[in-house]
Amino acid sequence: MTMKPMTWLAGAAALLATTALVQAQDLAALEAAAKAEGMLTTIALPHSWCNYGEVIAGFKAKYPEITVNELNPDAGSADELEAVRANKGNTGPQAPDVLDVGLAFGPQAKAEGLLQPYKVSTWDEIPDDIKDPEGYWYADYYGVMSFMVNKDLVENTPTDWADLLKPEYAGQVALAGDPRASNQAILGVLAAGLAAGGAAGTESGEKGLEYFAEMNKNGNFVPVIGKAGTLAQGATPIVLAWDYNALTWRDDLNGNPPVEVVVPKTGVLAGVYVQAISAYAPHPNAAKLWMEYLYSDEGQNLWLKGYCHPARFNAMAAAGKLPQELVDALPPAEAYEAAYFPTLEEQDANKAAVTGGWDAVVGANVQ
């Protein structure tokens, strides 16, 4: 028997309506359970990072019954995992419910049993190669490594990694994190290693360490964690950071000092971060509701407003759900076309090389 087109369409519409109804009912139940818990504990979410300040404010406005308890905004990915380990039996305010960590830290946390699975309702629009098939972790956003430059103090803006070794940049270059614990800094070393000709993985880590050892030896490297404040004060006139952080810091400084943000010509590295829920979350329903908010159209566009490419970027672009003015505010598309996305295996190998070798090879105590 051949089904008539209109009959098939009617059946499909009814199925979609039923599915939407089930999702709405599930979300309503989740909202009720989360409100009953009354709290969500986050960690390592600086308000200037990927527009998290507005994201958190949006969640609070939508769910005023849920208090958002923010732990250690400046923590690194390794610190987040340690916070879960240290609070396994703790249901108090020091136990994080949710994590936002570098891609390489997701599988590590899953393997350690630190995460619990949850698939958001927009799961199918997150690319398969940047999510755990079982739902233990999933990509949230990405950007590319850039140079943030204080133009009051740096006359000639560096345009590539090799430039940063020149004598004119003595005492000026900093990483935006401790490369022994911060995903952003670890991948900064990977990017430098790529630019030096190393293949992504152990080789990029080793080449990157050699590069920073040379920078430290010639006096260009500053062992201070770079951020907007240190750049403005002149302690770190050049900061190596994700483009979305650098662009947000530039906006926050509002011309005082003037800032230039440059994506290097070589060693263009894309970094993906992932979300996850702690296996020991004291507020598991609030954690799931937080994930639903982050991966909703509203949450994804708030990240985009912070110069981040959200995980659902391609699907939302195809559906016409991305405000054009936010897309236009991003760096030129060519910067992303040249970007290299390291695999999980490559990131793991690089991370092991960098965290294991920084002290011995570079010898700079970043803090």
VOVEXMAR-874737 format. One line per 4 residues: their letters; for each residue x, y, z of C-alpha. Coordinates in steps of 0.02 Angstrom, whole numbers, plus 32768, in hexadecimal, padded with zeros to 4 digits. Example, Ala and Ser with C-alpha at 12.3 -4.5 7.8 and 13.67 -1.06 7.14 Angstrom:
AS	8267 7F1F 8186 ~ 82AC 7FCB 8165;
This chain:
MTMK	8000 8000 8000 ~ 8045 80AC 7FCF ~ 802A 8138 804C ~ 7FEC 81D9 7FFF;
PMTW	8061 826D 8017 ~ 7FE4 82D4 8079 ~ 7FBE 8241 80EA ~ 8078 8228 810A;
LAGA	808F 82E1 812F ~ 7FFD 82E1 81A8 ~ 8046 8249 81FF ~ 80F1 829A 820A;
AALL	80A6 833A 824F ~ 8047 82D8 82D3 ~ 80E6 827C 8304 ~ 8148 831E 8312;
ATTA	80BE 836C 8379 ~ 80BE 82D5 83ED ~ 817C 82DC 83FD ~ 8176 8395 8423;
LVQA	80F0 8376 84A7 ~ 8158 82EF 84FA ~ 81F1 8362 84FB ~ 818A 83F0 8544;
QDLA	8146 837E 85CC ~ 81F4 833D 85F2 ~ 8239 83EE 85FC ~ 81AB 8423 866F;
ALEA	81D2 8390 86E3 ~ 828B 83BA 86DF ~ 8267 8471 8706 ~ 81FD 843F 879C;
AAKA	8283 83C9 87DF ~ 830C 844B 87C6 ~ 82A7 84D1 881E ~ 828D 845A 88AF;
EGML	834A 8448 88BF ~ 8358 8505 88BD ~ 8411 8515 8893 ~ 8490 84FC 8809;
TTIA	854B 84FD 882E ~ 85BF 852D 879F ~ 867C 8539 879B ~ 86FF 8590 872E;
LPHS	8687 8604 86D4 ~ 86D0 86B4 86C8 ~ 8647 872C 8692 ~ 86B3 876F 8604;
WCNY	86D5 86BF 85BF ~ 8663 869C 852B ~ 85E0 8715 8573 ~ 85C0 86A6 860B;
GEVI	858A 873E 8670 ~ 84F4 8756 85FF ~ 84D7 869A 85F2 ~ 84CD 8689 86AF;
AGFK	845E 8723 86BA ~ 83EB 86DA 8635 ~ 83DB 8636 8695 ~ 83B6 8694 8736;
AKYP	8332 86FE 86E1 ~ 82DE 8665 8699 ~ 82E7 8601 873B ~ 82EA 867D 87CD;
EITV	82C1 85EF 8845 ~ 836F 85A5 8827 ~ 8404 85F8 887B ~ 84A4 85F1 8814;
NELN	853A 85D1 8884 ~ 85DA 85FE 8826 ~ 867D 85AB 885F ~ 872C 85E8 8832;
PDAG	870C 8640 878B ~ 87C5 863F 875D ~ 87E2 8584 8774 ~ 882B 851A 86E7;
SADE	87E7 8477 86A1 ~ 8858 840D 8711 ~ 881B 846F 87A9 ~ 8767 8448 877A;
LEAV	8787 838C 8778 ~ 87E3 839A 881E ~ 874C 83F4 8868 ~ 86DD 8361 8837;
RANK	8759 82E3 8880 ~ 876B 8344 8922 ~ 86AF 8353 893D ~ 8670 82A5 8913;
GNTG	8616 8293 89B9 ~ 85ED 834B 89CF ~ 853E 838B 89A9 ~ 8569 843B 89E3;
PQAP	8590 84D8 897E ~ 8645 84A6 8956 ~ 860F 8415 88E7 ~ 85FB 8448 882F;
DVLD	8564 840A 87D0 ~ 85A1 8434 8722 ~ 8647 8443 86C8 ~ 8688 84A3 8631;
VGLA	8730 8458 8601 ~ 87A6 8447 856F ~ 877F 83BB 84F6 ~ 880D 834B 8532;
FGPQ	87CB 8353 85E5 ~ 871F 830C 85B8 ~ 8756 8259 8591 ~ 87CE 825E 8626;
AKAE	8741 828C 869C ~ 86CF 8207 8652 ~ 8757 8182 8663 ~ 876C 81B2 871A;
GLLQ	86B3 81A2 873C ~ 86A1 825B 8764 ~ 860F 827B 86EC ~ 855B 8246 86D4;
PYKV	8509 823C 8628 ~ 847F 82AF 85EB ~ 8448 82D4 8539 ~ 83F8 837F 851E;
STWD	835D 838E 84B1 ~ 83C6 83DE 8425 ~ 8443 834F 842C ~ 8435 8322 8373;
EIPD	8472 83D0 833F ~ 8519 83BC 839B ~ 8598 8373 831F ~ 85BF 82BC 8342;
DIKD	867C 82D2 8343 ~ 8676 834A 83D6 ~ 8604 82EE 844E ~ 8609 824C 84B0;
PEGY	858B 81D4 8460 ~ 854B 81A3 850C ~ 852F 8257 8541 ~ 85B6 8268 85C7;
WYAD	85FE 8307 8577 ~ 85D4 8373 84E0 ~ 8620 8409 848A ~ 85DF 84B4 84B8;
YYGV	8645 8530 8451 ~ 86EB 854F 83FD ~ 8761 85DB 83CA ~ 8813 85F0 8388;
MSFM	88B4 861F 83E1 ~ 88DF 86D7 83CB ~ 8957 8760 8402 ~ 890B 87EC 846A;
VNKD	897B 8886 8460 ~ 8982 8926 84C8 ~ 89A1 89A9 8442 ~ 89D9 8A2D 84BF;
LVEN	8A72 89C0 84E6 ~ 8A8D 8958 8448 ~ 8AB6 89C0 83AF ~ 8AC3 8932 8330;
TPTD	8A36 88B4 8340 ~ 8A79 8801 832F ~ 8A22 87A0 82A5 ~ 8A6A 86F2 82BE;
WADL	8AB8 8682 8342 ~ 8B6A 869F 8307 ~ 8B55 875A 8324 ~ 8B3D 8740 83DF;
LKPE	8BF3 8708 83EF ~ 8C38 87AE 83AF ~ 8C9A 881C 842A ~ 8C1B 88A9 8419;
YAGQ	8B9D 8840 847D ~ 8C0D 8829 8515 ~ 8BA8 8814 85B5 ~ 8B02 8820 8559;
VALA	8AB9 8774 852E ~ 8A48 870F 85A2 ~ 89D5 8679 859A ~ 8922 868A 85D9;
GDPR	8938 85FE 8657 ~ 89B2 8586 86AA ~ 89E7 8507 8624 ~ 89EF 8480 86A9;
ASNQ	8934 848D 86CD ~ 88DA 8505 8656 ~ 8893 84BF 85B4 ~ 88A3 856A 8561;
AILG	895D 8572 858A ~ 897E 84BC 855D ~ 8932 84D9 84B2 ~ 8994 857B 84A1;
VLAA	8A2F 850F 84AB ~ 89E4 8498 842A ~ 89C5 8529 83B2 ~ 8A79 8565 83C4;
GLAA	8AB3 84B3 83A4 ~ 8A4B 84A8 8305 ~ 8A96 854C 82C8 ~ 8B44 8506 82EB;
GGAA	8B1F 8473 8279 ~ 8AE9 83F0 82F7 ~ 8A5C 8377 82D2 ~ 89C9 8386 8349;
GTES	89E3 8314 83DE ~ 8A83 82EA 843B ~ 8AEC 8342 83B8 ~ 8A8B 83E6 83C3;
GEKG	8A9C 83DF 847F ~ 8B58 83C5 8476 ~ 8B71 8449 83EF ~ 8B02 84C1 8451;
LEYF	8B67 84A6 84EF ~ 8C08 84C9 848F ~ 8BB9 8568 844B ~ 8B87 85A7 84F7;
AEMN	8C30 8573 853F ~ 8C82 85E3 84BE ~ 8C07 866F 84E4 ~ 8C28 865F 859E;
KNGN	8CE5 8659 8584 ~ 8CE7 86F7 851B ~ 8C7C 8754 859A ~ 8BDF 876B 8532;
FVPV	8B70 86F7 8599 ~ 8B17 873C 8633 ~ 8AE7 86B4 86B2 ~ 8A44 870B 86E0;
IGKA	8996 86CE 86B1 ~ 8960 874C 862F ~ 88B3 879C 8630 ~ 8864 8845 860B;
GTLA	88A2 8894 86AD ~ 8957 885E 869B ~ 8958 8897 85E6 ~ 8910 8941 8612;
QGAT	898A 8958 86A2 ~ 8A1D 8931 8630 ~ 8A54 8893 868C ~ 8A29 8827 85F4;
PIVL	8A1E 8896 8559 ~ 8A03 87FF 84E7 ~ 898F 8773 851F ~ 8976 86CE 84C3;
AWDY	88BE 86A5 84D8 ~ 8824 8663 847F ~ 87E1 86E5 8407 ~ 873A 86F0 8462;
NALT	8792 871A 8505 ~ 8804 8799 84B3 ~ 8775 87ED 8455 ~ 8709 87F7 84F2;
WRDD	879A 883E 8558 ~ 87B8 88BD 84CD ~ 8701 88F3 84D7 ~ 8708 88FD 8595;
LNGN	87A3 896C 8590 ~ 8747 89E0 8519 ~ 87E2 8A2E 84CD ~ 8842 8A43 8570;
PPVE	88BD 8A07 853A ~ 889D 89ED 847F ~ 88A5 8934 8456 ~ 88C5 88D2 83B7;
VVVP	8894 881B 83A8 ~ 88F1 87B4 8326 ~ 88DA 8701 82EA ~ 898B 86C7 82BD;
KTGV	89B7 869C 8209 ~ 89F2 85EC 8235 ~ 89CA 8573 82C1 ~ 8913 85A5 82BC;
LAGV	88C6 8536 8340 ~ 880F 851B 8368 ~ 87E2 84EA 8419 ~ 8741 8492 8447;
YVQA	86FC 8496 84F8 ~ 867C 841B 853C ~ 85F2 8417 85BE ~ 85D4 838C 863A;
ISAY	8573 8365 86D8 ~ 85CE 8326 8772 ~ 85A9 8273 87A3 ~ 859B 82B6 8855;
APHP	8532 8350 882E ~ 84CD 8383 88C8 ~ 844D 83D3 8851 ~ 8442 835C 87BB;
NAAK	839C 839F 877A ~ 83D6 8454 8781 ~ 8473 841A 8725 ~ 840A 83CB 869B;
LWME	839D 8466 868F ~ 843B 84D1 8680 ~ 8472 8464 85EE ~ 83C8 8477 859B;
YLYS	83DA 8534 85A9 ~ 848B 8536 8566 ~ 845C 84CF 84CD ~ 83B9 852C 84AA;
DEGQ	83B5 85AF 8420 ~ 83BD 8636 84A6 ~ 8456 85EC 84FC ~ 84B3 85CA 845B;
NLWL	8498 867B 841D ~ 84D4 86C3 84C2 ~ 8578 8666 84A9 ~ 857F 86A8 83F7;
KGYC	8569 8757 843D ~ 860A 8734 849F ~ 8668 8711 83FB ~ 865E 8654 8410;
HPAR	8627 85D9 838B ~ 85A0 8574 83E7 ~ 8595 84B8 83CB ~ 84F1 84C7 836A;
FNAM	8538 8551 82FA ~ 8524 84F4 8255 ~ 8475 84B3 8278 ~ 843A 855B 82B7;
AAAG	8487 85B5 8222 ~ 842D 8540 81AA ~ 838A 8562 8207 ~ 83A4 861F 8205;
KLPQ	83AE 8628 82C3 ~ 8452 868B 82D1 ~ 8444 874A 82DB ~ 84AC 878B 8249;
ELVD	84F6 8819 82AE ~ 8542 879A 8327 ~ 858B 8733 8299 ~ 85D2 87D2 8249;
ALPP	862A 8801 82ED ~ 8697 8764 82E7 ~ 8746 8768 829B ~ 874D 874B 81DE;
AEAY	8713 869F 81A6 ~ 87BF 867F 8159 ~ 880A 8676 8208 ~ 879A 85E2 8230;
EAAY	87B0 8590 8187 ~ 886B 8581 81AA ~ 8851 853F 825B ~ 888A 8492 828C;
FPTL	8816 842D 82FE ~ 8883 83AF 835C ~ 8836 8305 837F ~ 881B 82C6 842F;
EEQD	88B1 8253 841E ~ 891E 82E3 83E3 ~ 88E4 8352 8471 ~ 8903 82C9 84F1;
ANKA	89B3 82AB 84B1 ~ 89D9 8366 84AB ~ 8992 8380 8559 ~ 89FE 82F5 85A1;
AVTG	8A9A 833D 8550 ~ 8A76 83F0 8588 ~ 8A3E 83D0 863C ~ 8AC7 834E 8656;
GWDA	8B54 83B3 8609 ~ 8B32 846B 862C ~ 8B95 8476 86CF ~ 8C2C 8418 868D;
VVGA	8C33 8464 85DE ~ 8BF3 8516 85F7 ~ 8C0B 852D 86B2 ~ 8B96 85C2 86C6;
NVQ	8B1E 85BC 8759 ~ 8A82 860B 870E ~ 8A0B 8652 8791;
